[in-house]
Amino acid sequence: MSTTTAAADSVALVDIGHVRAAADVIHRHISPAPLIRSYALEKELGLPASRRVWLKDYGWTPVGSFKLMGALAWMDANLERIGARPVAAHSSGNFASGISFAGSRYQKRVIIVMPDTAPQVKFELTRSFGAEIRTYNIARDHETGERDRLTREIAERENAVQASPYDDPHVIAGNGVGGLEIVEALRAEGRTVSHFLCQVSGGGLMAGHALAIADGYPAAEIIGVEPTGADDFRRSLATGERVRLEHPKSICDGLLSYDVGLHNWPILRKHVRASVVVPDDVTRQAMKWIYEKHGLRTEPSGAITTAALLSGAVRPAGDGDVVVVLSGRNADEQAFADWKNC
């Protein structure tokens, strides 16, 4: 484990104005992901009738996760720079399909570097939108740095424009559009929010949503959720600077970033009160629970926030509604069955 810092002038500030501007881009391509009331979670948590629990279900999107929002915003903002050049990026799988979807919408060639162990559904989704895929050995990446090296080589050899899956102002702003949708939907019903739970990996999802939730519901507690074996953000909050994990481990393949991004960190530090950790076996139980109660086959990274509530890692005391991000559903059928039946 190590700590990392960066000069302030290397970080572009992202605010709620950038998120609102990104909404115009995102909604040209996709409709808002549904915000589903979870009567089952309300009952499980013993909440009074005045409080509700909501799941923001990004598994509904064309790529099965939230990642296309940031990808669309990035692609739209970089069209002039891209021109006739290809786009290169690394991804555990969900940004791969997201940037591939964006490439198909803007007629751009996309080359993706993915781990060799990524779920087959993520490979298939990425290819379905026309991207080319190169793989690397994730088991040794913490020693070899193969992921970043291969991505840089593609950018140099192909004269490609490199996109970050999370550490980019446009990606943050695009992801934050989902948070705006949450605020607008709940305000339309006259609801208040006491707790907002969201996954943290590289921090692009949480940073964007934190901007929108903090703006719309300043009193809400914004809480990060991470796997026990990949808790770099929790450690970062404790030390006051970005902490890097050399070898994060979890079944949550979408939450294995080595550290949170430079652009994400100032937003996270300002708006996120705490981050809780969830063991993989508890996440497996939540996957089963979500399937049995809501009929949804989720990926581990998507279910971990629900796991934090079911396990008591987060106890939402007080008044107001609870909002939980279900970030994606891209799990292979057999792997899901094995996890669910453990």
N, C-alpha and C positions, 0 to 999 in steps of 0.2 A: 504494500500500500504506500502511496506517496501523495503529496499535496502539490497542486499546480496553481500558478497565478498568472495573470496577464495584465499588460498595461491597459489603463482605462481607455486610451485613445484607439485601441484595437477593437473595441466593442461598440457596435451601432445600437443606439437606444431604440427600443420598440415600445410603443404606447397604444392606448385604446384606439386612437385615431387611425393607426396603421391597420388594426384589426377590422375596424369598420370599413376602411377602404378595400380591404381584401374580400369582404363579403360580396361586393359587387362582382368580383371575378368568380368566386366560388359558385355563387348562385346562378351564373350563366351556364354552368356545366352540370350541377347536381342539385337536388332538392335537399332540404334539411333532414338529417338522420332523425328517426323518431325518438321522442322522449316518452318512455313507457312507465306508467305507474305500476309499482310492484306491491300489490296487496299482500303477497306472500312475505316479503321482507318486512312490511309494516307489522304483520302478525308475529313474525319471528322475533322482532326486536321489542315487541310489546309496546308499540307507540300508541298514544291516545288518538282518538278519531280526528283531532285537529291537525295532526301531522301526517305527512305523506313521504314516501320514498320513490324516487324516480331513477330509472336507468336510461342513460343516453346511449343508445345502441348503434355504434358505428359498424357493427357487423352487417348492417343493412346495406351499406354502400356498395357500389359496383365492384370494389376491390376487397370487400369484406373487412375493412378496417378504416380508421380515421385518416390514414396517411395520404390519401389523395388530396386532402384539403391543402396541406402545406405544399405538396408537389405542384398543384395547379397554380397556387399563388407564386411560387418560385418560377415556374415556367413562364407565366404571363409577364412577370417583371423582368425576365432575362431574355426575351425574344430577340431584341436587337443585338445583344452580345452573342447569342447563339447563332443567329443567321442560318447558314447552311452547315454549321458544325454539329457533331453529335453531342449528346449529353452523357456523362459518365457519373456513376454513383455506386457506393457500397451500401448494402442493406441486409439485415437478417431475413427480410422477405416482404414485409408489409410496405415499406417505402419503395421497394423494388416494383411491386405492382402499382403503387400510387404514381410513381414517376413514369412508369410505362403507360398508364392510363393518360396522364398529362401529355406525354409524347404523342399518343394517338390523337388526342384532341387538337394538338397544335402542329401535327405532321412533322415531328422531329424524331430522329433516330436516337435510341436510348440503349446504352450498354451498362449492364448491371453486374457488380461483383457480389456474389452471395456465398454464404457458408455451405459446405458440402452436406451438412446435416439438416438444412432447412426443410420444413415440411413440404411434401410433394405438392400440396395444394397451392403453396406460395410460388413454387416454380411454375406450375401450370397457369396460374393467374397472370404472372408476369409475362410469360410467353404469349398468352392470349391477346395481349394488347400490343404485341409486336417487338418487345425488347429482346436484345441479345444478352445471354447470361454467361459469365465466367465464374468458376467456383474456386474456393480456397479451403484449406484445412483449418477449421476453426479450433480443433483440439490443440494445435500448436501455435495459433496466431499470437498468443500472449508472449511467446518466445521469438517468433519469426517476424511479426509485424507484416505478414503476407497480405492481409486485407488492404491496408493503406498503401503498401508498395504497389500492388497490382492495380489499384485504382489510379494511382499517380502515373504508372506506366501507360495505361490506356489513355489517360488524358494527354500525355505527351505524344505518344505514338499516333493517336487518332486525331490530334488537335481538338480534343473534346473539352467542353465546358463542364467542370466538376460541380455536382450538386451535393450539399450536405443533407442527410436525412433528418437532422434536427438542429444543427448549430448554424442557423441562418435567419436573419430578420424576417425575410419573406415567408419562410417555412413557419416560423413562430406565429406571424400574423395570420397566415392561412389557417393554421390549426385553431387559432383563437376564435374563428368564425363559429365553430361549434359551441363555444362558450356563449357567444352572443345569442345563438339560437335558444340555448337553455334559458337565458335571462328573459328574452322576449316572450317565450312560451309561458313561463311561470308568472311573469308580470301580467300577462293577458288574463290569467286566472286569479289574479290578486294574491298570489302565494309569496311567502317569504322563504329564505333559505338559511338554515343554521349551519349545515355542514356540506362540504363539497369534497368528494374523494376521487382522486385521479392517480393513475400510474405515473411513475417517474423512472425514466431510463436515461436517455440523453437530455431529456427535459423539454423537448419541443412541444409535446402535447400539453404538459402541465403549464409551461410558461404562457402559451397562448390562452389557455382556458383561465389561468389565474388572473390575467389582465382583464378578461371579460367579467368574470365572477366578482372580482374585487371592485370593479366599477359599478356593476349592477346591484350587488349585495355586499356593501362594505363590511357589514357585521358578520358575514359568514366565515366559519373556520375552514380554511383551505388546507387539506391534508394529503400528503403524498403517500403512496403505497409502493413498497419494493419487496422483492424476494429477500429472504434472510441471507442468501449467499451472494447478493448483488446490491448491497445497501450503501453505495458510494454517496448518494445524496444525503441520507440520514447522517452519515459521518461528516459530510461537508457542513451541514447545519451545525453540528456539534463543535466543529473546529473553527468555523467562520471563514473557511476557504475551500476551494474545490479539492476534493480528495479523489485520487485515481486508484481503482482496484486493478491489480495486475491480472487476475484470473477470476472474473465473476462466474458463478455457477448457479444454474436453476433450470427447471423445466420451462420456465417463462422465457422462451428464446427471444422474444421481442424486448426484453428488459435487461439485456446483458451488455449495455454500453460500459466502457471502462470508466467514464466520468461524465458529468453533465457539461453541456456546451458553454463556451465562453459567453455567447450572447444570451443564453438562458439563465445563467447563474445570477445576475443582478435582479432579474424578475423573480426568480424563485426565492431568493434570500429576502426580498421585500415582502412578498405576498403569502408565502407558504409557512404556516405556523409550525408544522411538524411533519415528519415522515415516519410511518410505522412499517415494520417488517412482518412478512408472512411466510412461514415455512411451506415448502412445496406440497407436503401432505395435506395441509389445510387448503391450499389452492385446489388440489385434486377434489377434495370434498365439496368445495364450492362449485366446481364444474358439474359435478353430479347433481347438486342441489338446483342449480340454474336449469339444467336439463329437465329435471323432474317437475320443477315448479313453473317453468316458463317455456319448456320445449325448445330451448336454444342450445345448440352445440357450440360451445365457446372454446377459444384457445386459452391456455393458462394465463398469458399476459392480460387477456380480457377479463378473466374471472377473478383476478387477485384482489380487486377492490371490493367485490362482494364478499370475498373470503375475509377481508379485514373486519367487515361488519358482523358476519356470522360467527367469527371466532372471538369477538369481543376486543380485538386489537384497537378498534375504534368504538367508543360508546357515545352515541350522539345525544347527550343530555341537553335539556333546554327546550326551547320552542322553535318552530320553523321546520321546513322540509329538509330532507336529505337527498342529495343528488350524487349518483354513482356513475362513473364512466365505465362502460363496457367497450373497451377500445378495439376489439376485433374478435372474429370467429374462425380464423383460418387454422384449423387443426385437422390433420389427416384423420379419416374415419377410424382406422384401427388404433392409432395412438390415442385418440379421444376415448375409445372404448376401454383401452388398457388403463388409462389414467382414472377414468370414472369408476372402474371396477376394482381399483386397488383397495 
